Amino acid sequence: MRPWLRKWAPFVAVLLTTGCSELQIYSPNPRIETPELRGERGVRIQAEAVGTHRFRVTGNAGARPPDAGRPETQGSMGFVPGLHYDPIRPLGLGLEWDTTGQGGAAVVKWQLLGEGVRRARKGNFSLGAYGRAGMGRSSKSGDQKVAFGPGGYAWNGTMSSRYAHTGLSVGYRVEKEILLYGGVAAGWHRIYSRIDQDPARDGSDAGGSYQHTDHGNSRTAGGGILFGWRVVQFFLGGEYTHVRYQRSSPIENAFFRAGIQITPGGSRSE
């Protein structure tokens, strides 16, 4: 092995081993939705990059006992595709898949004022509200209690998240194809973790089960721009989110948001 490889190999190995024993989960932040729906009955297909946060309950779930008393929260990004259906003009119902948080959510949107994206004109004002409820899950297992330690200390960790979001946004069509919008949103989060450790094979440790629950809230403000045509719409935005859990330090992060929405079929507006 070359000298520089020999020097850095232990450091890299520690990082990789420690990462394998981390127990964490991702939960989406409340976000600023575009205030316009489709504008008529039909399907909306959407995919977007969104702001999320990572909740890490422990850096080493194999430690005996695990140190789960100092969880950490950190900002992150996620990708969320979704399928929505607007049964009537002002109402939208949808299902989303959170690829980062390994879960999904149900969404309800209501357009309180203005035309939808397929009927909007220059000078239109719009006002929309939404609610979202979802969940996620993660798991990890191992067979060591310390990095580079011997095996025989089997453990399994699971985490689950529950969240609910609500928000309000307003918009104005500066051109027929351009909507400027902004708003506020709030979220409530619950994180549950469980670490089960088997007795050590050499009899030195009896193992055990460790459970923790944390609750948090989040607030988001931001805005964006939507470039919209009848069938395809693109939106870009910026959001600032504050997240606070009971047992971890609060975080504040700015996020860039981007997405595409497709509104196929339907009748042609006049």
C-alpha atoms as one frame of an Amber mdcrd trajectory, in Angstrom:
protein
   0.000   0.000   0.000   1.272   3.447  -0.862   2.238   5.715   2.085  -0.588
   8.208   1.545  -3.136   5.386   1.302  -1.809   3.844   4.511  -2.146   7.211
   6.250  -5.773   7.869   5.304  -7.182   4.321   5.192  -7.998   4.080   8.942
  -9.754   7.460   8.890 -11.886   6.553   5.877 -12.714   3.151   7.360 -13.921
   4.743  10.610 -16.197   7.084   8.672 -17.687   4.230   6.655 -18.196   2.015
   9.700 -19.745   4.797  11.765 -22.127   5.674   8.930 -23.306   2.071   8.791
 -24.431   2.249  12.437 -26.239   5.599  12.250 -29.994   5.451  12.789 -31.850
   8.279  11.060 -34.945   9.235   9.094 -35.965  12.044   6.734 -39.157  14.076
   7.078 -40.399  16.658   4.521 -40.753  20.304   5.473 -44.018  22.170   4.974
 -43.757  23.948   1.630 -45.298  26.810  -0.290 -47.650  25.333  -2.858 -48.626
  27.113  -6.065 -52.102  28.630  -5.462 -53.625  27.432  -8.758 -55.154  24.031
  -9.445 -55.972  22.597 -12.856 -59.059  24.801 -13.260 -61.314  21.963 -14.420
 -61.895  18.303 -13.637 -58.957  16.100 -14.539 -55.547  14.688 -13.623 -52.412
  16.555 -12.522 -49.049  14.779 -12.562 -46.354  16.471 -10.512 -42.706  15.933
  -9.571 -40.553  18.304  -7.541 -37.412  18.820  -5.488 -38.383  19.876  -1.949
 -36.832  20.831   1.364 -36.633  18.100   4.018 -34.796  17.531   7.288 -32.883
  14.571   8.665 -33.493  13.428  12.241 -30.618  11.266  13.529 -31.421   9.578
  16.826 -27.921   8.126  17.335 -24.591   7.876  15.562 -24.022   4.287  16.735
 -27.055   2.089  17.277 -24.746  -0.830  18.175 -23.237   0.853  21.254 -24.241
  -0.790  24.542 -26.290   1.036  25.611 -26.925   3.253  22.545 -26.587   6.990
  23.103 -29.986   8.210  21.922 -30.187  11.138  24.333 -28.637  13.668  21.940
 -30.417  13.474  18.583 -29.430  15.795  15.736 -31.504  17.581  13.109 -30.036
  18.701   9.797 -31.476  20.262   6.645 -31.614  18.222   3.445 -33.299  17.939
   0.054 -35.757  15.381  -1.297 -37.575  14.375  -4.468 -41.363  13.910  -4.453
 -43.438  12.669  -7.431 -47.211  12.755  -7.115 -50.488  11.946  -8.843 -53.426
  14.294  -8.266 -57.035  14.435  -9.383 -59.289  17.492  -9.361 -62.882  16.168
  -9.125 -64.349  19.669  -9.246 -62.889  22.987 -10.279 -61.689  24.306  -6.870
 -60.721  20.970  -5.237 -57.625  18.818  -5.697 -56.853  15.416  -4.151 -53.517
  13.669  -4.454 -51.024  11.044  -3.350 -47.277  11.694  -3.094 -44.285   9.401
  -2.764 -41.379  10.730  -0.705 -38.364   8.961  -2.235 -35.944  10.283   0.427
 -38.093   9.551   3.479 -39.265   6.154   2.183 -42.916   7.000   2.691 -45.874
   8.866   1.265 -48.602  11.397   1.931 -52.158  12.333   1.032 -52.772  15.928
  -0.063 -55.877  18.110  -0.267 -55.767  21.480  -2.037 -58.523  24.069  -2.339
 -58.368  27.065  -4.668 -60.323  29.789  -2.912 -59.920  32.481  -5.566 -58.983
  32.746  -9.237 -58.769  30.558 -12.315 -56.763  27.346 -12.675 -53.629  26.948
 -14.790 -55.587  25.841 -17.886 -57.864  28.909 -17.805 -55.703  31.649 -16.254
 -55.235  35.035 -17.927 -53.002  38.035 -17.356 -54.102  39.993 -14.276 -55.711
  37.042 -12.465 -55.333  36.851  -8.686 -55.369  33.426  -7.005 -55.594  32.176
  -3.437 -55.079  28.550  -2.380 -54.902  26.466   0.795 -53.622  22.928   1.336
 -53.298  20.159   3.893 -50.925  17.175   3.845 -50.613  14.119   6.111 -47.999
  11.415   5.663 -45.544   8.964   7.116 -42.108   7.447   6.528 -39.995   4.557
   7.776 -36.349   3.498   7.915 -34.417   0.557   9.396 -30.851  -0.648   9.874
 -29.079  -3.580  11.532 -25.555  -4.613  12.487 -23.367  -7.021  14.485 -20.800
  -4.832  16.276 -20.910  -2.482  19.241 -17.806  -0.442  18.283 -16.034   0.342
  15.003 -13.673  -2.490  14.032 -14.888  -4.483  17.044 -15.660  -8.194  17.015
 -19.017  -9.533  15.904 -21.566 -11.246  18.085 -23.454  -8.115  19.173 -26.446
  -8.220  16.825 -28.791  -5.230  16.811 -31.709  -3.927  14.772 -33.008  -0.366
  14.659 -36.213   1.047  13.186 -37.584   4.561  12.901 -40.937   5.937  11.791
 -42.169   9.456  11.139 -45.616  11.017  11.091 -46.281  14.540   9.857 -49.045
  16.978   8.973 -48.681  20.211   6.999 -50.963  23.111   6.177 -50.391  26.293
   4.224 -51.806  29.285   2.391 -50.490  30.963  -0.767 -51.461  33.861  -3.043
 -50.512  34.576  -6.636 -50.771  37.100  -9.444 -50.499  36.544 -13.218 -48.114
  39.211 -14.514 -48.491  37.589 -17.927 -50.766  34.864 -19.214 -47.921  32.348
 -18.907 -46.250  33.732 -15.732 -47.562  33.485 -12.174 -45.765  35.053  -9.203
 -46.750  33.573  -5.826 -45.834  33.527  -2.141 -47.134  32.179   1.141 -46.623
  30.592   4.525 -46.955  27.024   5.849 -46.680  25.108   9.114 -45.914  21.499
  10.022 -46.150  19.089  12.957 -43.834  16.073  13.248 -43.568  12.926  15.369
 -40.496  10.672  15.311 -40.420   7.220  16.927 -37.310   5.047  17.187 -36.628
   1.577  18.551 -33.305  -0.237  18.939 -33.318  -3.948  19.830 -29.983  -5.454
  20.880 -29.545  -9.229  21.197 -27.502 -10.704  24.052 -23.797 -10.917  23.170
 -22.680 -14.339  21.980 -19.876 -14.391  24.562 -22.313 -13.636  27.397 -20.726
 -10.277  28.257 -23.895  -8.260  27.584 -27.585  -9.031  28.109 -28.798  -6.741
  25.331 -32.019  -4.796  25.609 -34.689  -2.712  23.880 -34.571   1.095  23.728
 -37.427   3.304  22.540 -37.632   7.066  22.065 -40.288   9.463  20.809 -39.802
  13.070  19.795 -42.233  15.753  18.662 -41.473  18.853  16.631 -42.923  21.717
  14.662 -41.814  23.642  11.599 -42.606  26.907   9.875 -41.932  27.908   6.264
 -42.165  31.170   4.315 -41.269  31.705   0.687 -42.364  32.288  -2.857 -41.730
  31.457  -6.460 -42.587  31.797 -10.104 -44.607  29.461 -12.309 -44.287  29.361
 -16.091 -47.539  27.850 -17.257 -49.061  26.581 -20.459 -52.199  24.478 -20.853
 -50.522  21.088 -20.532 -47.111  21.728 -18.936 -46.114  24.053 -16.103 -42.684
  24.623 -14.522 -42.155  26.302 -11.174 -39.115  27.605  -9.291 -39.033  28.963
  -5.772 -37.149  29.676  -2.584 -38.219  28.748   0.954 -36.942  29.466   4.447
 -37.806  26.885   7.104 -37.428  26.749  10.894 -37.570  23.262  12.458 -37.569
  22.533  16.185 -37.847  19.195  18.033 -38.082  18.718  21.793 -34.746  16.925
  22.206 -32.550  18.451  19.495 -31.315  21.938  18.668 -33.493  23.959  16.278
 -32.328  24.531  12.721 -33.027  27.205  10.126 -32.380  26.575   6.454 -33.012
  28.124   3.069 -34.060  25.736   0.292 -34.356  25.942  -3.477 -37.457  24.315
  -4.893 -38.179  23.290  -8.472 -40.791  21.150 -10.143 -42.900  20.282 -13.142
 -46.657  19.785 -13.408 -48.533  18.174 -16.296 -52.275  18.676 -16.868 -53.179
  16.433 -19.822 -56.495  16.097 -21.656 -59.656  17.918 -20.695 -61.701  20.535
 -22.489 -60.146  23.534 -24.222 -60.819  26.897 -22.628 -62.264  29.676 -24.726
